Amino acid sequence: MKFTRTDHMQLLPHMQDVGSDIMDEILKERASYKPEIYTEADVKAALNAKHCSLENLKALLSPAAAPFLEQIAQLAQAKTRANFGSNITLFTPLYIANYCDNLCVYCGFNANNKIKRAKLSDEEITRELREISKSGLEEILILTGESETNSSVAYIANACALAKRFFKVVGVEIYPLNSEDYALLHKSGADYVTVFQETYNPTKYEKIHLGGNKRIFPYRLNAQERALLGGMRGVGFAALLGIDDFRLDAFATALHASLVQKKYPHAEIAFSCPRLRPIINNDRINPRDVGERELLQVICAYRIFMSTASITISTREKAKFRDNAVKIATNKISAGVKVSIGAHGEEKKGDEQFEISDSRSVDEIKAMIKANGLEPLMSEYIYV
């Protein structure tokens, strides 16, 4: 597939401009953040601060914080228990299509990648939803590849309506939309939207997003605002750690979330913490400089900085790490995960986006949570 190389910082005619200045503030702060300048004293000050400031966050994400990971984890754990008690929310993703119109060099769904493509019909979506609901889960996350041609807004809205028959909470992780389209999804049953910015470095972003709508950096960055303007209850934020300097991207992610929360105080804020994973036809894709200790440092820094935000730990990570994460700082975990298209049925129809490391069932994840003295929670919402 061939693309015209567009200016990655200019919105295309069909892309809504919400007139936000949040992107400019994020880019300014990210450019000025120098992790190497922070000291042991800065980290200690952050640990003792009554309220975690931006400077405290920078210190907690810095290399100087590495020797203090145990203390950071203890503080994060205390804040997690204070805000969420012993509850750990469970959910699972449902991939309904893997067609994509973008050229992202790190992604298995890349439009030029030779994989088995598929899109579920209404009947197949319903069958998947029914099968998943048997596990007792009450929250589902609907995902597609980023192809408006093959996975239209109407198609996704219909999937949300079908999902609402089986699940109390429905999230979507799809290509960015204008606010009127988010309003349609919300009316159809979607409660929240998650968007991975991938990296907050515009220069690196341009180099790895070679074509398609995803190439347009500001449209992606402002997606959460458009989702809230469309009526969504919550929005999720993430950088794909390992694409660029993970400390700078983690800082930018947290800053982005905090600025949106200040502008939209009613919004429920969530973080995901994914690292790069190997993909089909590209064995060179692996996290850069982001080991498990570094990932835990990021997760704990998020918790200390935004104590009431939801934090999800991905099946990209190994079971042991996920088990420890829920004991410390994350309050949400996926279970019974299958990332190929149609995988909850008799056989998969399309290939997966990336490899997972934890394939445990819902019952196995529930047992793990209980073994750690915590309580598995299917949904915290009551609809009247």
One Martini backbone bead per residue (centre of mass of N, CA, C, O) as a GRO file, in nm:
protein
  384
    1MET     BB    1   0.096   0.036   0.023
    2LYS     BB    2   0.038   0.373  -0.064
    3PHE     BB    3   0.161   0.705   0.036
    4THR     BB    4   0.122   1.025   0.130
    5ARG     BB    5   0.348   1.255   0.262
    6THR     BB    6   0.257   1.409   0.537
    7ASP     BB    7   0.209   1.643   0.771
    8HIS     BB    8   0.227   1.546   1.107
    9MET     BB    9   0.123   1.855   1.226
   10GLN     BB   10  -0.133   1.844   1.028
   11LEU     BB   11  -0.445   1.869   0.978
   12LEU     BB   12  -0.698   1.730   0.829
   13PRO     BB   13  -0.999   1.824   0.702
   14HIS     BB   14  -1.162   1.590   0.885
   15MET     BB   15  -1.023   1.716   1.140
   16GLN     BB   16  -1.078   1.805   1.454
   17ASP     BB   17  -1.064   2.125   1.620
   18VAL     BB   18  -1.050   2.213   1.978
   19GLY     BB   19  -0.843   2.439   2.073
   20SER     BB   20  -0.591   2.322   2.214
   21ASP     BB   21  -0.295   2.364   2.454
   22ILE     BB   22  -0.180   2.092   2.560
   23MET     BB   23   0.041   2.007   2.361
   24ASP     BB   24   0.235   2.244   2.407
   25GLU     BB   25   0.290   2.180   2.706
   26ILE     BB   26   0.402   1.898   2.675
   27LEU     BB   27   0.639   1.962   2.480
   28LYS     BB   28   0.781   2.162   2.664
   29GLU     BB   29   0.825   1.977   2.912
   30ARG     BB   30   0.968   1.742   2.771
   31ALA     BB   31   1.213   1.910   2.658
   32SER     BB   32   1.305   1.997   2.968
   33TYR     BB   33   1.353   1.707   3.048
   34LYS     BB   34   1.626   1.589   3.274
   35PRO     BB   35   1.686   1.302   3.433
   36GLU     BB   36   2.006   1.328   3.509
   37ILE     BB   37   1.974   1.579   3.728
   38TYR     BB   38   1.873   1.399   3.939
   39THR     BB   39   1.867   1.325   4.285
   40GLU     BB   40   1.851   1.183   4.586
   41ALA     BB   41   1.716   1.431   4.714
   42ASP     BB   42   1.479   1.449   4.514
   43VAL     BB   43   1.357   1.175   4.582
   44LYS     BB   44   1.309   1.220   4.884
   45ALA     BB   45   1.122   1.463   4.843
   46ALA     BB   46   0.905   1.305   4.687
   47LEU     BB   47   0.842   1.096   4.918
   48ASN     BB   48   0.767   1.351   5.129
   49ALA     BB   49   0.544   1.463   4.977
   50LYS     BB   50   0.218   1.557   4.997
   51HIS     BB   51   0.240   1.652   4.692
   52CYS     BB   52   0.277   1.561   4.361
   53SER     BB   53   0.477   1.706   4.151
   54LEU     BB   54   0.640   1.751   3.865
   55GLU     BB   55   0.918   1.736   3.998
   56ASN     BB   56   0.866   1.475   4.149
   57LEU     BB   57   0.808   1.303   3.901
   58LYS     BB   58   1.084   1.337   3.767
   59ALA     BB   59   1.238   1.200   3.997
   60LEU     BB   60   1.082   0.919   3.995
   61LEU     BB   61   1.184   0.873   3.677
   62SER     BB   62   1.468   0.867   3.743
   63PRO     BB   63   1.772   0.716   3.791
   64ALA     BB   64   1.790   0.803   4.099
   65ALA     BB   65   1.536   0.610   4.182
   66ALA     BB   66   1.624   0.311   4.165
   67PRO     BB   67   1.729   0.262   4.473
   68PHE     BB   68   1.406   0.344   4.563
   69LEU     BB   69   1.190   0.129   4.476
   70GLU     BB   70   1.080   0.023   4.745
   71GLN     BB   71   0.971   0.297   4.852
   72ILE     BB   72   0.795   0.360   4.609
   73ALA     BB   73   0.617   0.107   4.631
   74GLN     BB   74   0.505   0.162   4.915
   75LEU     BB   75   0.365   0.428   4.844
   76ALA     BB   76   0.190   0.319   4.614
   77GLN     BB   77   0.040   0.109   4.781
   78ALA     BB   78  -0.093   0.302   4.981
   79LYS     BB   79  -0.253   0.460   4.761
   80THR     BB   80  -0.410   0.225   4.647
   81ARG     BB   81  -0.557   0.133   4.908
   82ALA     BB   82  -0.687   0.413   4.973
   83ASN     BB   83  -0.855   0.422   4.683
   84PHE     BB   84  -0.926   0.080   4.631
   85GLY     BB   85  -0.838  -0.107   4.825
   86SER     BB   86  -0.880  -0.459   4.736
   87ASN     BB   87  -0.955  -0.391   4.447
   88ILE     BB   88  -0.970  -0.583   4.131
   89THR     BB   89  -1.017  -0.527   3.805
   90LEU     BB   90  -1.185  -0.698   3.542
   91PHE     BB   91  -1.095  -0.785   3.196
   92THR     BB   92  -1.144  -0.792   2.831
   93PRO     BB   93  -1.049  -0.829   2.510
   94LEU     BB   94  -1.195  -0.749   2.173
   95TYR     BB   95  -1.121  -0.855   1.855
   96ILE     BB   96  -1.297  -0.761   1.543
   97ALA     BB   97  -1.039  -0.634   1.384
   98ASN     BB   98  -0.724  -0.609   1.147
   99TYR     BB   99  -0.753  -0.372   0.983
  100CYS     BB  100  -0.524  -0.133   0.812
  101ASP     BB  101  -0.417   0.221   0.711
  102ASN     BB  102  -0.129   0.195   0.835
  103LEU     BB  103   0.236   0.286   0.881
  104CYS     BB  104   0.374   0.099   1.137
  105VAL     BB  105   0.681  -0.035   1.219
  106TYR     BB  106   0.580  -0.188   1.515
  107CYS     BB  107   0.320  -0.326   1.377
  108GLY     BB  108   0.118  -0.602   1.299
  109PHE     BB  109  -0.113  -0.419   1.135
  110ASN     BB  110   0.028  -0.326   0.912
  111ALA     BB  111  -0.070  -0.273   0.589
  112ASN     BB  112   0.206  -0.436   0.474
  113ASN     BB  113   0.144  -0.676   0.636
  114LYS     BB  114   0.153  -1.036   0.618
  115ILE     BB  115  -0.164  -1.111   0.715
  116LYS     BB  116  -0.446  -1.231   0.863
  117ARG     BB  117  -0.750  -1.108   0.773
  118ALA     BB  118  -1.033  -0.972   0.974
  119LYS     BB  119  -1.404  -0.968   1.023
  120LEU     BB  120  -1.666  -0.949   1.223
  121SER     BB  121  -1.970  -1.035   1.260
  122ASP     BB  122  -2.248  -1.007   1.435
  123GLU     BB  123  -2.263  -1.307   1.503
  124GLU     BB  124  -1.965  -1.334   1.596
  125ILE     BB  125  -1.969  -1.123   1.817
  126THR     BB  126  -2.193  -1.252   1.985
  127ARG     BB  127  -2.044  -1.517   2.035
  128GLU     BB  128  -1.804  -1.395   2.184
  129LEU     BB  129  -1.960  -1.250   2.408
  130ARG     BB  130  -2.100  -1.499   2.524
  131GLU     BB  131  -1.843  -1.656   2.594
  132ILE     BB  132  -1.717  -1.445   2.784
  133SER     BB  133  -1.962  -1.415   2.989
  134LYS     BB  134  -1.924  -1.702   3.124
  135SER     BB  135  -1.684  -1.595   3.320
  136GLY     BB  136  -1.819  -1.313   3.463
  137LEU     BB  137  -1.768  -1.081   3.312
  138GLU     BB  138  -1.840  -0.698   3.293
  139GLU     BB  139  -1.587  -0.620   3.108
  140ILE     BB  140  -1.510  -0.458   2.788
  141LEU     BB  141  -1.271  -0.439   2.507
  142ILE     BB  142  -1.282  -0.280   2.201
  143LEU     BB  143  -1.108  -0.381   1.898
  144THR     BB  144  -0.915  -0.241   1.624
  145GLY     BB  145  -0.809  -0.153   1.355
  146GLU     BB  146  -0.701   0.135   1.157
  147SER     BB  147  -1.006   0.120   0.970
  148GLU     BB  148  -1.258   0.293   0.825
  149THR     BB  149  -1.324   0.109   0.587
  150ASN     BB  150  -1.354  -0.177   0.764
  151SER     BB  151  -1.411   0.003   1.049
  152SER     BB  152  -1.659   0.161   1.112
  153VAL     BB  153  -1.842   0.347   1.318
  154ALA     BB  154  -2.099   0.179   1.283
  155TYR     BB  155  -1.970  -0.094   1.347
  156ILE     BB  156  -1.871  -0.019   1.634
  157ALA     BB  157  -2.143   0.069   1.749
  158ASN     BB  158  -2.276  -0.207   1.717
  159ALA     BB  159  -2.077  -0.356   1.904
  160CYS     BB  160  -2.153  -0.196   2.156
  161ALA     BB  161  -2.451  -0.278   2.163
  162LEU     BB  162  -2.394  -0.578   2.192
  163ALA     BB  163  -2.218  -0.562   2.452
  164LYS     BB  164  -2.442  -0.435   2.643
  165ARG     BB  165  -2.600  -0.710   2.675
  166PHE     BB  166  -2.340  -0.847   2.852
  167PHE     BB  167  -2.219  -0.562   2.963
  168LYS     BB  168  -2.164  -0.293   3.177
  169VAL     BB  169  -1.872  -0.241   3.045
  170VAL     BB  170  -1.752  -0.027   2.768
  171GLY     BB  171  -1.471  -0.025   2.564
  172VAL     BB  172  -1.239   0.163   2.346
  173GLU     BB  173  -0.976   0.069   2.089
  174ILE     BB  174  -0.920   0.300   1.841
  175TYR     BB  175  -0.950   0.520   1.622
  176PRO     BB  176  -0.961   0.837   1.592
  177LEU     BB  177  -1.215   1.090   1.659
  178ASN     BB  178  -1.474   1.272   1.648
  179SER     BB  179  -1.708   1.381   1.868
  180GLU     BB  180  -1.964   1.276   1.712
  181ASP     BB  181  -1.860   0.980   1.706
  182TYR     BB  182  -1.833   0.941   2.009
  183ALA     BB  183  -2.133   0.992   2.063
  184LEU     BB  184  -2.232   0.739   1.919
  185LEU     BB  185  -2.083   0.533   2.094
  186HIS     BB  186  -2.209   0.621   2.359
  187LYS     BB  187  -2.505   0.569   2.274
  188SER     BB  188  -2.426   0.252   2.215
  189GLY     BB  189  -2.233   0.194   2.511
  190ALA     BB  190  -1.987   0.357   2.557
  191ASP     BB  191  -1.764   0.467   2.830
  192TYR     BB  192  -1.464   0.441   2.703
  193VAL     BB  193  -1.131   0.572   2.606
  194THR     BB  194  -0.838   0.446   2.438
  195VAL     BB  195  -0.507   0.602   2.378
  196PHE     BB  196  -0.214   0.560   2.202
  197GLN     BB  197   0.060   0.766   2.141
  198GLU     BB  198   0.344   0.602   2.184
  199THR     BB  199   0.479   0.901   2.125
  200TYR     BB  200   0.592   1.245   2.231
  201ASN     BB  201   0.787   1.247   1.980
  202PRO     BB  202   0.755   1.398   1.682
  203THR     BB  203   1.006   1.296   1.532
  204LYS     BB  204   0.968   0.993   1.589
  205TYR     BB  205   0.678   0.969   1.495
  206GLU     BB  206   0.736   1.026   1.194
  207LYS     BB  207   0.938   0.780   1.145
  208ILE     BB  208   0.703   0.544   1.237
  209HIS     BB  209   0.475   0.712   1.067
  210LEU     BB  210   0.430   0.684   0.722
  211GLY     BB  211   0.104   0.639   0.718
  212GLY     BB  212  -0.188   0.777   0.756
  213ASN     BB  213  -0.375   0.912   1.010
  214LYS     BB  214  -0.164   0.844   1.239
  215ARG     BB  215   0.054   1.057   1.149
  216ILE     BB  216  -0.123   1.265   1.309
  217PHE     BB  217  -0.034   1.384   1.603
  218PRO     BB  218  -0.258   1.590   1.719
  219TYR     BB  219  -0.507   1.411   1.676
  220ARG     BB  220  -0.423   1.196   1.878
  221LEU     BB  221  -0.367   1.370   2.134
  222ASN     BB  222  -0.684   1.493   2.130
  223ALA     BB  223  -0.884   1.250   2.170
  224GLN     BB  224  -0.979   1.270   2.466
  225GLU     BB  225  -1.128   1.535   2.436
  226ARG     BB  226  -1.331   1.443   2.220
  227ALA     BB  227  -1.454   1.218   2.393
  228LEU     BB  228  -1.565   1.404   2.618
  229LEU     BB  229  -1.734   1.581   2.423
  230GLY     BB  230  -1.898   1.301   2.347
  231GLY     BB  231  -1.959   1.174   2.664
  232MET     BB  232  -1.745   1.035   2.800
  233ARG     BB  233  -1.645   0.914   3.111
  234GLY     BB  234  -1.363   0.797   2.997
  235VAL     BB  235  -0.989   0.804   2.986
  236GLY     BB  236  -0.698   0.680   2.817
  237PHE     BB  237  -0.337   0.640   2.870
  238ALA     BB  238  -0.038   0.603   2.644
  239ALA     BB  239   0.278   0.461   2.605
  240LEU     BB  240   0.516   0.291   2.409
  241LEU     BB  241   0.752   0.143   2.569
  242GLY     BB  242   1.064   0.185   2.366
  243ILE     BB  243   1.053   0.382   2.126
  244ASP     BB  244   1.159   0.583   2.333
  245ASP     BB  245   1.217   0.762   2.587
  246PHE     BB  246   1.058   0.645   2.862
  247ARG     BB  247   1.073   0.884   3.060
  248LEU     BB  248   0.952   1.102   2.876
  249ASP     BB  249   0.688   0.947   2.805
  250ALA     BB  250   0.583   0.907   3.091
  251PHE     BB  251   0.570   1.202   3.164
  252ALA     BB  252   0.379   1.291   2.932
  253THR     BB  253   0.143   1.109   3.009
  254ALA     BB  254   0.091   1.225   3.291
  255LEU     BB  255   0.052   1.516   3.202
  256HIS     BB  256  -0.180   1.474   3.012
  257ALA     BB  257  -0.379   1.360   3.221
  258SER     BB  258  -0.373   1.607   3.417
  259LEU     BB  259  -0.473   1.823   3.214
  260VAL     BB  260  -0.743   1.689   3.151
  261GLN     BB  261  -0.851   1.681   3.439
  262LYS     BB  262  -0.851   1.989   3.484
  263LYS     BB  263  -1.045   2.050   3.235
  264TYR     BB  264  -1.207   1.759   3.320
  265PRO     BB  265  -1.317   1.678   3.627
  266HIS     BB  266  -1.523   1.433   3.550
  267ALA     BB  267  -1.305   1.256   3.456
  268GLU     BB  268  -1.191   0.943   3.396
  269ILE     BB  269  -0.871   0.810   3.474
  270ALA     BB  270  -0.625   0.628   3.269
  271PHE     BB  271  -0.372   0.369   3.263
  272SER     BB  272  -0.127   0.239   3.052
  273CYS     BB  273   0.176  -0.008   3.040
  274PRO     BB  274   0.327  -0.057   2.762
  275ARG     BB  275   0.536  -0.268   2.582
  276LEU     BB  276   0.718  -0.381   2.360
  277ARG     BB  277   0.648  -0.636   2.116
  278PRO     BB  278   0.652  -0.890   1.936
  279ILE     BB  279   0.604  -0.944   1.580
  280ILE     BB  280   0.500  -1.014   1.289
  281ASN     BB  281   0.776  -1.008   1.075
  282ASN     BB  282   0.940  -0.882   1.353
  283ASP     BB  283   1.224  -0.959   1.558
  284ARG     BB  284   1.322  -0.648   1.644
  285ILE     BB  285   1.087  -0.614   1.840
  286ASN     BB  286   1.184  -0.439   2.139
  287PRO     BB  287   1.258  -0.327   2.423
  288ARG     BB  288   1.408  -0.012   2.520
  289ASP     BB  289   1.534   0.008   2.832
  290VAL     BB  290   1.276  -0.182   2.948
  291GLY     BB  291   1.244  -0.314   3.228
  292GLU     BB  292   1.083  -0.422   3.505
  293ARG     BB  293   1.188  -0.201   3.693
  294GLU     BB  294   1.113   0.037   3.510
  295LEU     BB  295   0.812  -0.025   3.491
  296LEU     BB  296   0.753  -0.003   3.794
  297GLN     BB  297   0.841   0.287   3.821
  298VAL     BB  298   0.622   0.404   3.641
  299ILE     BB  299   0.370   0.297   3.784
  300CYS     BB  300   0.434   0.431   4.061
  301ALA     BB  301   0.445   0.721   3.959
  302TYR     BB  302   0.155   0.737   3.870
  303ARG     BB  303   0.027   0.679   4.147
  304ILE     BB  304   0.155   0.920   4.303
  305PHE     BB  305   0.052   1.148   4.107
  306MET     BB  306  -0.235   0.969   4.044
  307SER     BB  307  -0.414   0.811   4.280
  308THR     BB  308  -0.715   0.780   4.122
  309ALA     BB  309  -0.613   0.632   3.896
  310SER     BB  310  -0.626   0.401   3.662
  311ILE     BB  311  -0.433   0.083   3.642
  312THR     BB  312  -0.300  -0.118   3.387
  313ILE     BB  313  -0.206  -0.460   3.332
  314SER     BB  314  -0.056  -0.637   3.090
  315THR     BB  315  -0.018  -0.933   2.885
  316ARG     BB  316   0.274  -0.855   2.797
  317GLU     BB  317   0.326  -0.963   3.074
  318LYS     BB  318   0.427  -1.151   3.312
  319ALA     BB  319   0.281  -1.312   3.563
  320LYS     BB  320   0.465  -1.227   3.800
  321PHE     BB  321   0.451  -0.924   3.747
  322ARG     BB  322   0.145  -0.893   3.766
  323ASP     BB  323   0.116  -0.993   4.054
  324ASN     BB  324   0.287  -0.761   4.177
  325ALA     BB  325   0.133  -0.514   4.064
  326VAL     BB  326  -0.140  -0.566   4.225
  327LYS     BB  327   0.004  -0.532   4.507
  328ILE     BB  328   0.094  -0.222   4.449
  329ALA     BB  329  -0.048  -0.023   4.178
  330THR     BB  330  -0.261  -0.187   4.045
  331ASN     BB  331  -0.640  -0.212   3.961
  332LYS     BB  332  -0.603  -0.357   3.670
  333ILE     BB  333  -0.694  -0.667   3.483
  334SER     BB  334  -0.642  -0.898   3.253
  335ALA     BB  335  -0.846  -1.180   3.122
  336GLY     BB  336  -0.869  -1.420   2.896
  337VAL     BB  337  -0.664  -1.360   2.662
  338LYS     BB  338  -0.728  -1.273   2.308
  339VAL     BB  339  -0.564  -1.127   2.003
  340SER     BB  340  -0.729  -1.261   1.800
  341ILE     BB  341  -0.957  -1.323   1.555
  342GLY     BB  342  -1.198  -1.529   1.699
  343ALA     BB  343  -1.065  -1.686   1.960
  344HIS     BB  344  -1.335  -1.758   2.133
  345GLY     BB  345  -1.390  -1.965   1.943
  346GLU     BB  346  -1.308  -2.231   1.748
  347GLU     BB  347  -1.147  -2.018   1.554
  348LYS     BB  348  -0.931  -1.827   1.410
  349LYS     BB  349  -0.938  -1.557   1.156
  350GLY     BB  350  -0.702  -1.367   1.277
  351ASP     BB  351  -0.434  -1.199   1.348
  352GLU     BB  352  -0.218  -1.064   1.563
  353GLN     BB  353  -0.050  -0.780   1.695
  354PHE     BB  354   0.073  -0.945   1.945
  355GLU     BB  355   0.239  -1.078   2.208
  356ILE     BB  356   0.180  -1.272   2.484
  357SER     BB  357   0.254  -1.372   2.850
  358ASP     BB  358  -0.060  -1.405   2.964
  359SER     BB  359  -0.306  -1.687   2.951
  360ARG     BB  360  -0.493  -1.669   3.175
  361SER     BB  361  -0.770  -1.715   3.322
  362VAL     BB  362  -1.014  -1.588   3.506
  363ASP     BB  363  -0.992  -1.790   3.741
  364GLU     BB  364  -0.684  -1.760   3.777
  365ILE     BB  365  -0.683  -1.457   3.841
  366LYS     BB  366  -0.873  -1.469   4.082
  367ALA     BB  367  -0.693  -1.657   4.253
  368MET     BB  368  -0.451  -1.468   4.269
  369ILE     BB  369  -0.588  -1.231   4.408
  370LYS     BB  370  -0.677  -1.389   4.663
  371ALA     BB  371  -0.387  -1.488   4.743
  372ASN     BB  372  -0.315  -1.163   4.791
  373GLY     BB  373  -0.567  -1.038   4.959
  374LEU     BB  374  -0.774  -0.981   4.734
  375GLU     BB  375  -1.043  -0.839   4.516
  376PRO     BB  376  -1.239  -0.936   4.276
  377LEU     BB  377  -1.371  -0.714   4.014
  378MET     BB  378  -1.616  -0.671   3.767
  379SER     BB  379  -1.785  -0.413   3.893
  380GLU     BB  380  -1.856  -0.062   4.013
  381TYR     BB  381  -2.132  -0.041   3.866
  382ILE     BB  382  -2.460   0.118   3.902
  383TYR     BB  383  -2.765   0.083   3.739
  384VAL     BB  384  -3.085   0.297   3.740
   0.00000   0.00000   0.00000
